[in-house]
Amino acid sequence: MKNKTCFGCSGIGAYMPKFLVFSAYAVITVAAFSLSGCIREKTKKIVGFSQTENIGPWRIAETNSIKEEAAKRKKTYDFLMTDAQGQTSKQFADIEDLIARQVDVIL
């Protein structure tokens, strides 16, 4: 079996590194164009407010104050509010969601 060729030494093996580089370039390019459709057009700034819970006079006053300020500025800002209802894991998920929505500020 003298004519048996090694994959890494000749034949298709000689073109494999170039093919892998081209494939990686193609995947990155396609991914970049795909993700560009996910970027929102910013017409207003978006403010996200992640409240840990809405229980007790201080938290209620804080939430009401922020809502009032958001209402005053609704022509300039969109306001998103979450309430984790005392669950730390839910607040983490709420903040991750606000980040995914590409908010400009998180309070």
VENDA-V684993 format. One record per residue. N is the residue number from 1. OMEGA is omega in radians with two decimals (NA if undefined). D_FIRST is the distance of its C-alpha to the first C-alpha in whole Angstrom. Layout:
n->{N	N}
omega->{OMEGA	OMEGA}
d_first->{D_FIRST	D_FIRST}
//
This chain:
n->{1	2	3	4	5	6	7	8	9	10	11	12	13	14	15	16	17	18	19	20	21	22	23	24	25	26	27	28	29	30	31	32	33	34	35	36	37	38	39	40	41	42	43	44	45	46	47	48	49	50	51	52	53	54	55	56	57	58	59	60	61	62	63	64	65	66	67	68	69	70	71	72	73	74	75	76	77	78	79	80	81	82	83	84	85	86	87	88	89	90	91	92	93	94	95	96	97	98	99	100	101	102	103	104	105	106	107}
omega->{3.13	-3.02	3.13	-3.10	3.10	-3.12	-3.08	-3.02	-3.07	3.11	-3.09	-3.14	3.13	-3.11	-3.05	-3.14	3.12	3.13	3.14	3.11	3.12	3.14	3.12	3.11	-3.13	-3.14	3.14	3.13	3.12	3.13	-3.14	3.12	3.12	-3.11	-3.12	3.08	-3.12	-3.09	-3.10	3.01	-3.07	3.00	3.08	2.99	3.13	3.11	3.09	3.13	3.14	3.14	3.14	3.06	-3.11	-3.12	3.11	-3.06	-3.11	3.14	3.12	3.12	3.12	-3.13	3.14	3.13	3.14	3.10	3.12	3.12	3.11	3.12	3.13	-3.04	-3.03	3.08	-3.10	-3.03	2.90	-3.06	3.07	-3.13	3.05	3.09	-3.08	3.10	3.07	-3.10	-3.12	-3.13	3.10	3.13	3.05	3.13	3.11	3.14	3.07	3.10	3.10	3.09	3.13	3.11	3.10	3.08	-3.12	-3.11	3.04	3.08	NA}
d_first->{0	4	6	6	10	12	15	18	16	16	17	19	19	21	24	24	27	29	29	30	33	34	34	36	38	39	39	42	44	44	45	48	49	49	51	53	55	56	58	62	64	67	70	72	71	70	71	70	72	71	73	73	76	79	81	84	87	85	81	83	85	82	80	84	84	80	81	84	83	80	82	84	81	79	79	77	75	73	74	71	73	71	73	70	73	73	69	67	64	65	67	63	62	65	64	60	62	64	61	59	62	62	66	67	69	69	72}
//
